[in-house]
Amino acid sequence: MRRNKVGASVIVMQTAITLAILCNSLFIIQQRLRLSNRPTGAQEETLFTIANQWVGNPSDLGARVQADLAALRAVPGVVDAFVSNSYPLSNGGWDDGISLEATDLHWVTQSALYFSDEHGLPTLGLKLIAGRNFNAAEILDRNDLDGKPPSAVIVSQALASKLFPGGEALGKSIYLASQKQKTPIVGIVDRLQEPWVSAGNRYSENAMLQPYRYVEQYSHYIVRARPGQLDSVIKNTQKQLLGVSRARILERTRTMTESRRLAYRDDRGLAIILAVVSAILLVVTAFGIIGVTSFWVAQRRRQIGIRRAMGATRTAILRYFQTENLMIAAAGAVLGIVLAVTLNLWMAGKFEMARLQIGYTIVAAVIVMLLGQVAVLWPALRAASISPVVAIRNI
């Protein structure tokens, strides 16, 4: 290797760069796949949503929404339904800052806002772990322009823990940034994800339900079907709504399973791209090792022949090239770990990514070192098969 510094250096650098990229790629892939599988807290397998837009500017939206909800709940196979401004995995909705005192200048945290009547919890299938559901007397009609303060809120466990880390949140009051009025927490659900699914979001499970019936020109009906009846219920609810009134556009009807697929499409796409790039890098690195090792075998035919003539076995020649490659790959792995950590620190600072866990560097190092051993095997076997007489005669 001292006489072939350039070739050894090339393999070291190639291995290091491959390991650095592989470490961070594996880490990002794992993060994105875990992100796309996190639960929303809702019973997604039996839920679907209908985006409804009224034609014109009707003045009786409250009555129309009430009629729609009554019709939806009467459809055979429907467990329950409600109307809202948004829903988990929709990637659109409202949020607000929260403080514990009316005079606070700084928010403690922020939270997604879902409008819901007393049918929201049973429709979504949320697990109420403390307190109670809304009652009918607390529900108000609301549109985008109304600023009526909510009479109560139901919050997620994550939000409750953030607001009151050392105490009981149930029965306590909070202040919304948009409302300077005290609002009591009457219920806590185990989990409720906000509508946005972007990576690195610190508030992903900060969500609350507010007791509003959303009466706006554009809204979402959230419907829960009985197990095994989702497809038939979807068809029947569309017909039922059009039967109530045709002065509307049903823009889309989408199951929550489909909403999840669409919401995390970019994350899955990034994971696939990184996996393909990592595979290509591994192949390129393997061919680089094969090429350099084959060149060294051609240069060392005389030395190999002499060693064979002096009694070296094929196994000894094979072991020599594998040991040599292992030393080079180990040097590349050490340099690669340094590059991987440096690259991750840069990305964490620029894109708010999580810090790379040491386990990924170890896994990537093992992968590239095993790759080196596999790649060197073919030229090493060629070297081991050289006959002493043929090698010396050809020099």
Backbone torsions as a table, in degrees:
resi	resn	phi	psi	omega
1	MET	NA	-29.3	178.0
2	ARG	-64.6	-27.9	180.0
3	ARG	-90.2	-8.1	-179.4
4	ASN	-129.2	54.2	-175.2
5	LYS	-64.3	-36.1	-176.9
6	VAL	-64.8	-48.4	-179.9
7	GLY	-61.8	-43.9	179.1
8	ALA	-64.4	-40.8	-179.8
9	SER	-64.2	-38.4	179.1
10	VAL	-61.1	-45.7	-179.5
11	ILE	-66.1	-40.7	178.6
12	VAL	-59.3	-48.1	-178.9
13	MET	-66.6	-41.4	179.6
14	GLN	-63.5	-42.9	178.2
15	THR	-64.1	-41.7	-178.7
16	ALA	-64.7	-45.6	-179.6
17	ILE	-64.7	-42.9	178.4
18	THR	-60.7	-44.1	-179.0
19	LEU	-65.2	-42.0	-179.1
20	ALA	-60.7	-45.5	-179.9
21	ILE	-70.4	-39.4	-179.2
22	LEU	-63.9	-42.8	179.0
23	CYS	-56.6	-53.3	-176.2
24	ASN	-69.6	-33.0	177.6
25	SER	-65.6	-46.1	178.4
26	LEU	-61.1	-39.7	-179.7
27	PHE	-65.7	-44.8	-179.4
28	ILE	-67.0	-41.9	178.9
29	ILE	-59.3	-46.8	180.0
30	GLN	-62.3	-41.1	179.4
31	GLN	-63.0	-46.6	-176.9
32	ARG	-67.8	-38.1	178.1
33	LEU	-67.9	-39.9	176.7
34	ARG	-64.8	-39.2	178.5
35	LEU	-61.6	-43.5	-175.9
36	SER	-73.9	-10.0	179.8
37	ASN	-107.4	1.5	-177.6
38	ARG	-69.1	140.7	-177.1
39	PRO	-75.8	149.7	177.6
40	THR	-89.8	-17.6	-174.2
41	GLY	99.3	-17.6	179.8
42	ALA	-91.4	160.7	176.5
43	GLN	-83.9	79.1	-167.7
44	GLU	-63.0	-33.7	-173.1
45	GLU	-65.9	-17.3	-179.1
46	THR	-116.8	9.7	-176.0
47	LEU	-105.5	147.7	168.3
48	PHE	-146.3	161.6	-177.6
49	THR	-125.8	150.4	177.5
50	ILE	-125.7	119.7	175.5
51	ALA	-86.2	115.6	-174.6
52	ASN	-113.8	130.6	175.8
53	GLN	-128.2	124.2	179.7
54	TRP	-79.1	145.0	178.0
55	VAL	-83.8	136.2	-179.4
56	GLY	78.2	-152.1	-179.5
57	ASN	-133.7	70.5	-175.0
58	PRO	-64.7	144.2	-178.6
59	SER	-91.5	-10.1	-177.1
60	ASP	-110.6	44.0	-176.5
61	LEU	-60.7	-38.3	-179.7
62	GLY	-58.4	-46.3	179.4
63	ALA	-66.7	-39.1	179.8
64	ARG	-63.9	-44.3	-180.0
65	VAL	-64.2	-41.2	177.9
66	GLN	-60.5	-41.8	179.5
67	ALA	-66.6	-40.1	178.3
68	ASP	-61.7	-45.7	-177.8
69	LEU	-65.0	-39.8	177.0
70	ALA	-62.8	-40.8	179.4
71	ALA	-67.0	-41.5	-179.7
72	LEU	-64.2	-42.9	-178.4
73	ARG	-70.4	-17.0	179.6
74	ALA	-90.2	-7.7	-179.8
75	VAL	-68.1	131.2	178.0
76	PRO	-57.7	132.2	-180.0
77	GLY	94.9	-8.8	178.7
78	VAL	-87.1	128.4	176.5
79	VAL	-81.2	-48.1	179.6
80	ASP	-168.6	169.7	-179.3
81	ALA	-157.9	154.0	173.7
82	PHE	-153.6	169.8	-179.3
83	VAL	-112.8	142.9	-176.3
84	SER	-149.3	168.5	175.3
85	ASN	-81.9	-20.2	-176.6
86	SER	-165.6	180.0	178.2
87	TYR	-160.0	160.4	179.8
88	PRO	-57.5	142.2	179.1
89	LEU	75.3	6.9	-178.8
90	SER	-81.1	-18.3	-178.1
91	ASN	62.8	24.9	175.9
92	GLY	-159.7	142.7	-180.0
93	GLY	165.8	-159.6	-177.4
94	TRP	-114.7	153.4	169.4
95	ASP	-145.5	171.2	-177.6
96	ASP	-156.8	154.0	174.2
97	GLY	-81.9	153.1	-177.3
98	ILE	-129.0	135.6	173.1
99	SER	-131.4	167.7	-178.1
100	LEU	-101.4	-11.4	178.5
101	GLU	-131.9	145.6	-179.0
102	ALA	-65.6	-24.1	-177.4
103	THR	-94.0	-1.0	-179.0
104	ASP	-62.3	134.4	176.9
105	LEU	-90.8	-17.4	-177.7
106	HIS	-120.9	140.0	178.4
107	TRP	-75.7	147.1	171.7
108	VAL	-73.9	-42.0	178.8
109	THR	-163.2	-173.5	174.4
110	GLN	-130.8	162.1	-173.6
111	SER	-147.5	146.9	170.8
112	ALA	-73.7	148.9	-179.0
113	LEU	-116.6	124.1	173.1
114	TYR	-115.7	132.0	175.3
115	PHE	-88.0	136.1	-174.5
116	SER	-155.5	141.9	170.4
117	ASP	-93.8	-164.5	-177.5
118	GLU	-68.4	-9.1	179.4
119	HIS	-92.5	-4.1	-175.8
120	GLY	-64.3	-48.3	-178.7
121	LEU	-61.5	-50.3	179.4
122	PRO	-66.9	-29.7	178.4
123	THR	-67.6	-50.2	-179.6
124	LEU	-72.9	-21.1	-177.7
125	GLY	75.0	29.4	-179.4
126	LEU	-71.9	146.2	-179.4
127	LYS	-92.1	110.8	178.8
128	LEU	-82.2	114.8	-175.7
129	ILE	-101.5	-12.4	177.5
130	ALA	-158.5	147.7	176.1
131	GLY	81.3	-149.1	-173.2
132	ARG	-139.7	172.2	174.7
133	ASN	-83.5	167.9	172.4
134	PHE	-65.5	152.7	171.0
135	ASN	-108.8	163.9	-173.2
136	ALA	-59.3	-31.0	-177.6
137	ALA	-69.8	-21.2	-177.9
138	GLU	-86.0	-13.8	-174.1
139	ILE	-80.4	129.6	176.4
140	LEU	-121.7	148.6	171.2
141	ASP	-75.8	140.1	-179.9
142	ARG	-147.5	142.2	171.4
143	ASN	-118.1	-170.9	-175.8
144	ASP	-66.2	-28.1	-173.0
145	LEU	-90.9	-22.0	-178.8
146	ASP	-67.0	142.8	177.7
147	GLY	-119.2	30.9	-178.1
148	LYS	-66.0	126.5	178.2
149	PRO	-70.1	142.1	179.1
150	PRO	-70.3	145.1	179.6
151	SER	-81.0	-17.2	-179.9
152	ALA	-165.5	164.8	176.0
153	VAL	-140.6	152.9	170.2
154	ILE	-115.0	128.2	-173.7
155	VAL	-117.2	160.7	174.7
156	SER	-76.9	158.9	178.6
157	GLN	-61.2	-38.0	179.1
158	ALA	-62.1	-42.2	179.0
159	LEU	-68.3	-41.3	178.6
160	ALA	-60.7	-42.5	179.8
161	SER	-67.3	-34.5	178.7
162	LYS	-69.0	-41.2	-177.8
163	LEU	-75.1	-39.5	-177.3
164	PHE	-130.2	71.8	-174.8
165	PRO	-63.9	-25.2	-176.6
166	GLY	-112.6	12.1	-176.8
167	GLY	-152.4	-173.8	-177.7
168	GLU	-87.0	125.4	-178.1
169	ALA	-82.4	-29.8	-176.0
170	LEU	-61.3	128.7	-179.8
171	GLY	89.3	-13.7	177.3
172	LYS	-78.3	163.2	-179.1
173	SER	-114.3	149.7	178.4
174	ILE	-130.4	166.5	176.8
175	TYR	-122.3	127.5	175.0
176	LEU	-86.7	146.5	-178.7
177	ALA	-60.9	-31.6	-179.1
178	SER	-84.9	-8.5	-178.2
179	GLN	-134.7	123.1	177.4
180	LYS	-95.0	47.0	180.0
181	GLN	-132.0	141.5	-178.5
182	LYS	-67.7	131.7	179.9
183	THR	-126.1	123.1	-177.5
184	PRO	-80.6	148.0	172.5
185	ILE	-89.6	114.4	-176.6
186	VAL	-103.5	-10.7	-179.0
187	GLY	-156.6	154.1	177.6
188	ILE	-132.8	127.3	176.9
189	VAL	-103.1	152.7	-174.9
190	ASP	-60.7	-44.9	-177.3
191	ARG	-153.8	139.1	173.7
192	LEU	-155.3	113.1	-176.7
193	GLN	-84.7	145.7	175.9
194	GLU	-71.4	166.6	-175.9
195	PRO	-71.6	-22.2	-176.4
196	TRP	-89.4	141.3	-173.7
197	VAL	-119.0	16.5	-176.0
198	SER	-61.8	145.0	179.8
199	ALA	-69.0	148.2	176.8
200	GLY	79.4	7.2	-180.0
201	ASN	-76.7	119.9	-177.3
202	ARG	-76.6	-13.5	-174.5
203	TYR	-110.8	25.5	-170.7
204	SER	-61.4	-26.3	-179.9
205	GLU	-114.1	16.3	173.0
206	ASN	-88.8	103.9	-177.9
207	ALA	-148.1	152.2	177.2
208	MET	-142.2	153.3	173.2
209	LEU	-102.3	135.6	176.4
210	GLN	-116.9	142.8	-172.1
211	PRO	-79.6	71.7	177.6
212	TYR	-126.0	143.9	167.4
213	ARG	-99.6	113.7	-170.8
214	TYR	-78.2	109.6	-179.2
215	VAL	-114.4	87.6	-177.4
216	GLU	-134.6	163.0	-177.4
217	GLN	-61.8	-31.4	177.1
218	TYR	-123.4	125.7	-178.0
219	SER	-151.9	174.7	-179.8
220	HIS	-120.4	127.4	169.8
221	TYR	-94.1	126.9	177.0
222	ILE	-108.2	125.1	-172.9
223	VAL	-126.9	138.7	175.9
224	ARG	-112.5	127.2	179.9
225	ALA	-102.1	162.4	174.6
226	ARG	-72.5	149.8	-179.6
227	PRO	-54.2	133.0	178.4
228	GLY	84.2	-2.5	-177.0
229	GLN	-117.7	14.7	-173.3
230	LEU	-60.2	-49.8	-176.1
231	ASP	-61.8	-45.5	-178.9
232	SER	-68.2	-36.2	179.2
233	VAL	-65.9	-39.5	179.3
234	ILE	-59.2	-46.1	180.0
235	LYS	-63.5	-43.2	-177.0
236	ASN	-69.6	-35.9	-179.2
237	THR	-69.0	-36.2	177.6
238	GLN	-63.2	-43.9	178.1
239	LYS	-64.6	-38.8	-178.5
240	GLN	-64.7	-43.1	-179.7
241	LEU	-65.6	-41.9	178.6
242	LEU	-67.6	-28.2	176.4
243	GLY	-70.1	-33.3	177.7
244	VAL	-70.0	-44.3	179.1
245	SER	-162.2	135.4	176.2
246	ARG	-97.8	1.7	179.1
247	ALA	-83.6	55.9	-176.6
248	ARG	-155.1	164.8	172.3
249	ILE	-123.4	118.6	174.0
250	LEU	-88.6	91.7	-170.7
251	GLU	-62.4	-43.8	178.7
252	ARG	-159.7	147.3	171.2
253	THR	-121.1	123.5	-169.0
254	ARG	-139.8	132.4	174.0
255	THR	-73.4	158.6	178.1
256	MET	-67.4	-28.5	175.6
257	THR	-63.3	-42.5	177.3
258	GLU	-68.7	-37.8	177.4
259	SER	-60.9	-39.8	177.3
260	ARG	-64.2	-43.4	-179.7
261	ARG	-61.8	-43.1	-179.1
262	LEU	-71.8	-38.5	-177.5
263	ALA	-63.9	-36.9	-176.6
264	TYR	-105.3	19.7	-179.6
265	ARG	-61.0	-44.1	-179.1
266	ASP	-65.2	-37.7	179.4
267	ASP	-66.0	-42.4	177.8
268	ARG	-66.9	-38.2	178.2
269	GLY	-62.3	-42.8	178.0
270	LEU	-63.1	-40.6	179.2
271	ALA	-62.4	-40.5	179.4
272	ILE	-66.8	-43.9	-179.9
273	ILE	-60.9	-46.0	-179.9
274	LEU	-64.6	-36.7	178.1
275	ALA	-65.0	-41.5	179.7
276	VAL	-66.3	-45.0	179.3
277	VAL	-61.2	-42.4	179.5
278	SER	-63.3	-42.3	178.7
279	ALA	-63.2	-42.4	178.6
280	ILE	-62.5	-43.2	179.0
281	LEU	-61.8	-40.6	178.6
282	LEU	-64.2	-41.2	178.7
283	VAL	-64.6	-45.0	179.6
284	VAL	-61.5	-43.3	178.6
285	THR	-62.7	-41.8	179.1
286	ALA	-61.9	-44.9	179.5
287	PHE	-66.9	-33.1	176.2
288	GLY	-63.1	-43.5	178.5
289	ILE	-64.6	-42.4	178.9
290	ILE	-61.4	-45.2	-178.2
291	GLY	-63.5	-47.1	-178.1
292	VAL	-67.0	-42.9	-179.7
293	THR	-65.4	-39.9	177.1
294	SER	-61.9	-39.2	176.9
295	PHE	-63.1	-42.7	178.4
296	TRP	-64.7	-38.1	178.4
297	VAL	-61.8	-44.2	179.0
298	ALA	-62.8	-38.2	179.7
299	GLN	-70.7	-27.2	-171.9
300	ARG	-105.6	20.0	-178.1
301	ARG	-58.4	-40.2	-179.3
302	ARG	-65.8	-46.5	179.2
303	GLN	-61.1	-40.6	179.3
304	ILE	-63.7	-43.3	179.6
305	GLY	-61.8	-40.7	179.9
306	ILE	-65.5	-43.6	179.2
307	ARG	-63.1	-39.5	177.3
308	ARG	-64.2	-40.3	180.0
309	ALA	-65.1	-29.0	-179.8
310	MET	-85.5	3.4	173.3
311	GLY	110.4	3.1	179.0
312	ALA	-67.7	134.2	-179.9
313	THR	-84.0	166.5	176.5
314	ARG	-60.9	-37.7	178.8
315	THR	-61.6	-38.6	179.6
316	ALA	-65.4	-42.5	178.4
317	ILE	-64.3	-44.5	179.3
318	LEU	-60.9	-43.9	-179.0
319	ARG	-65.0	-34.8	179.9
320	TYR	-60.7	-49.8	-178.3
321	PHE	-68.5	-35.5	177.8
322	GLN	-67.9	-39.9	177.4
323	THR	-64.9	-42.9	179.1
324	GLU	-60.7	-45.4	179.5
325	ASN	-66.5	-36.5	179.4
326	LEU	-62.8	-39.2	178.2
327	MET	-64.9	-43.3	179.4
328	ILE	-65.9	-44.6	-179.5
329	ALA	-64.3	-36.7	178.7
330	ALA	-64.3	-41.6	176.8
331	ALA	-62.8	-41.5	177.3
332	GLY	-65.1	-35.9	-180.0
333	ALA	-66.5	-42.0	178.0
334	VAL	-61.6	-47.8	178.1
335	LEU	-63.8	-37.9	-179.6
336	GLY	-65.3	-37.2	177.9
337	ILE	-63.7	-41.3	177.4
338	VAL	-62.2	-44.0	179.2
339	LEU	-65.7	-38.9	-178.9
340	ALA	-63.2	-45.5	179.7
341	VAL	-65.2	-41.4	178.6
342	THR	-63.0	-44.6	178.8
343	LEU	-62.4	-41.8	-180.0
344	ASN	-66.0	-39.9	178.0
345	LEU	-62.9	-37.6	178.5
346	TRP	-66.4	-45.3	179.9
347	MET	-67.5	-35.1	178.1
348	ALA	-64.2	-36.8	178.5
349	GLY	-74.0	-35.8	-176.2
350	LYS	-84.7	-39.1	-171.4
351	PHE	-119.9	12.1	178.7
352	GLU	56.6	38.4	176.5
353	MET	-80.5	160.4	176.8
354	ALA	-73.2	157.6	178.7
355	ARG	-72.5	142.1	-179.0
356	LEU	-66.6	130.8	177.2
357	GLN	-83.5	143.7	-174.7
358	ILE	-61.6	-27.4	-179.6
359	GLY	-60.4	-33.0	-179.6
360	TYR	-70.3	-34.8	177.8
361	THR	-68.0	-36.9	178.8
362	ILE	-67.1	-45.5	179.2
363	VAL	-61.0	-45.5	-179.7
364	ALA	-64.5	-38.7	178.7
365	ALA	-63.3	-43.1	177.4
366	VAL	-62.5	-40.6	-179.0
367	ILE	-62.7	-48.2	-177.0
368	VAL	-70.0	-31.9	177.8
369	MET	-72.0	-40.0	174.5
370	LEU	-65.2	-38.5	176.9
371	LEU	-59.4	-42.6	178.9
372	GLY	-61.6	-39.9	179.7
373	GLN	-67.4	-38.5	178.3
374	VAL	-69.3	-42.0	-177.2
375	ALA	-66.2	-36.2	-176.8
376	VAL	-80.1	-10.2	-173.5
377	LEU	-62.6	-45.3	-176.5
378	TRP	-65.2	-51.2	176.9
379	PRO	-64.5	-31.2	178.0
380	ALA	-67.4	-38.4	176.6
381	LEU	-65.7	-37.1	175.9
382	ARG	-62.3	-43.0	179.5
383	ALA	-63.9	-40.6	-178.4
384	ALA	-68.6	-23.6	-178.1
385	SER	-87.8	-1.9	-179.8
386	ILE	-69.6	129.4	178.4
387	SER	-78.5	137.8	179.0
388	PRO	-55.3	-42.0	-176.8
389	VAL	-67.4	-44.9	-179.3
390	VAL	-64.8	-40.2	-178.6
391	ALA	-63.5	-46.4	-178.0
392	ILE	-69.2	-37.3	-178.0
393	ARG	-65.7	-32.8	-176.3
394	ASN	-84.0	-3.1	-179.8
395	ILE	-93.1	NA	NA
